Amino acid sequence: MSEPDAAYAFGDSAPASERLALVARIFAPSTRSLLARLPARSGRRVLDVGCGPGHTTRLLAEVCGDAHVIGLDRSEVFLAEARRDAGPGGPSFVHADVTTPPLPHAPADVVYARYVLSHLGERAAVLRGWFETLVPEGVLVMEEPEWIEAVEDVLRRYLQITSGLMAARGGELYVGRELGAMARALGGRVLHDDIALVSPTTGDVATMFGLNLRAYRDDPWVLAHYDAATLDRIAAGLAAWRTLTDRGRIRWGVRQMIVERSSGLP
Ligand SMILES: C[S@@+](CC[C@H](N)C(=O)[O-])C[C@H]1O[C@@H](n2cnc3c(N)ncnc32)[C@H](O)[C@@H]1O
């Protein structure tokens, strides 16, 4: 583990990294569709805030062609993985607390954030800091959960624990619901605002949730609110579903927004 993080509940252990690889695979198609909407400009500087092990950063580098793409994160463990996987000539990675402006390498043409704001407190101020990192006509691109619908009790129980833990750290799992109002308050031009529907296989979701439960089950808040038998029951239920290939037991609504910082705005 790297330095203790006051806010990020899921850590940077091996299961946390494995989970993010699965997150990357599950959500790559909806992220690609969003990135295809970016206004085409060359020579751009792109910041991936809260980049983790660099899955989103590499996707941005692929989509943005000749742009200089830089991933920012607080976890040295994830940054080391990201640098290893980027290879020569790939994106670069810098240690930073993305809640504290100015961000390294500012100003940027694109600031991108996926599943990061949901882990942070003081979200309106953080969002403003990111927005003010942009050059005129630069764009802030965000993806966050609006809702997650699960029909099975074991999945719903996992989501209850996860959202409770995130809230205890000042975050909000379903931060997509706040995003529209916060983004509009920035005063930029909303170029895109929609909800992407994602319906992964039961096996992928069970594996992803099981890894996260392993990553956070010794957290003091979790231990204070859930007994070991309950956590074991959920872990066993998820483990039993790891090979299922059906879809429809769980669906994500991911709020996706692109907001442009208009020229002439402060
Ligand atoms: C759920 S992961 C998302 C990673 C990546 N955006 C993706 O979609 O694969 C959240 C990331 O935000 C990072 N993070 C949380 N709080 C942060 C902060 N204050 N400054 C920088 N990074 C932070 C964590 O270390 C973690 O890598």
The ligand as a MOL file (V3000), in Angstrom:
LIG
                    3D

  0  0  0     0  0            999 V3000
M  V30 BEGIN CTAB
M  V30 COUNTS 27 29 0 0 0
M  V30 BEGIN ATOM
M  V30 1 C -12.1810 4.0350 -8.9700 0
M  V30 2 S -10.5320 4.4810 -9.3630 0 CHG=1
M  V30 3 C -10.7370 5.0110 -11.0590 0
M  V30 4 C -9.4870 4.8710 -11.8910 0
M  V30 5 C -9.6630 5.2530 -13.3670 0
M  V30 6 N -10.1880 6.5800 -13.5340 0
M  V30 7 C -10.5530 4.2580 -14.0660 0
M  V30 8 O -11.7050 4.5760 -14.3980 0
M  V30 9 O -10.0700 3.1330 -14.2800 0 CHG=-1
M  V30 10 C -10.3050 6.0200 -8.5170 0
M  V30 11 C -8.8590 6.5130 -8.5640 0
M  V30 12 O -8.8130 7.8300 -8.0170 0
M  V30 13 C -7.6170 7.9480 -7.2530 0
M  V30 14 N -7.8150 9.0410 -6.2850 0
M  V30 15 C -8.7030 9.1120 -5.2720 0
M  V30 16 N -8.5930 10.2840 -4.6250 0
M  V30 17 C -7.5910 10.9690 -5.2490 0
M  V30 18 C -6.9840 12.2530 -5.0520 0
M  V30 19 N -7.4130 13.0530 -4.0730 0
M  V30 20 N -5.9960 12.6420 -5.8920 0
M  V30 21 C -5.5600 11.8070 -6.8790 0
M  V30 22 N -6.0910 10.5990 -7.1210 0
M  V30 23 C -7.0910 10.1810 -6.3110 0
M  V30 24 C -7.4200 6.5890 -6.6150 0
M  V30 25 O -6.0730 6.3770 -6.2130 0
M  V30 26 C -7.8680 5.6740 -7.7660 0
M  V30 27 O -6.7770 5.3440 -8.5840 0
M  V30 END ATOM
M  V30 BEGIN BOND
M  V30 1 1 1 2
M  V30 2 1 2 3
M  V30 3 1 2 10
M  V30 4 1 3 4
M  V30 5 1 4 5
M  V30 6 1 5 6
M  V30 7 1 5 7
M  V30 8 2 7 8
M  V30 9 1 7 9
M  V30 10 1 10 11
M  V30 11 1 11 12
M  V30 12 1 11 26
M  V30 13 1 12 13
M  V30 14 1 13 14
M  V30 15 1 13 24
M  V30 16 1 14 15
M  V30 17 1 14 23
M  V30 18 2 15 16
M  V30 19 1 16 17
M  V30 20 1 17 18
M  V30 21 2 17 23
M  V30 22 1 18 19
M  V30 23 2 18 20
M  V30 24 1 20 21
M  V30 25 2 21 22
M  V30 26 1 22 23
M  V30 27 1 24 25
M  V30 28 1 24 26
M  V30 29 1 26 27
M  V30 END BOND
M  V30 END CTAB
M  END
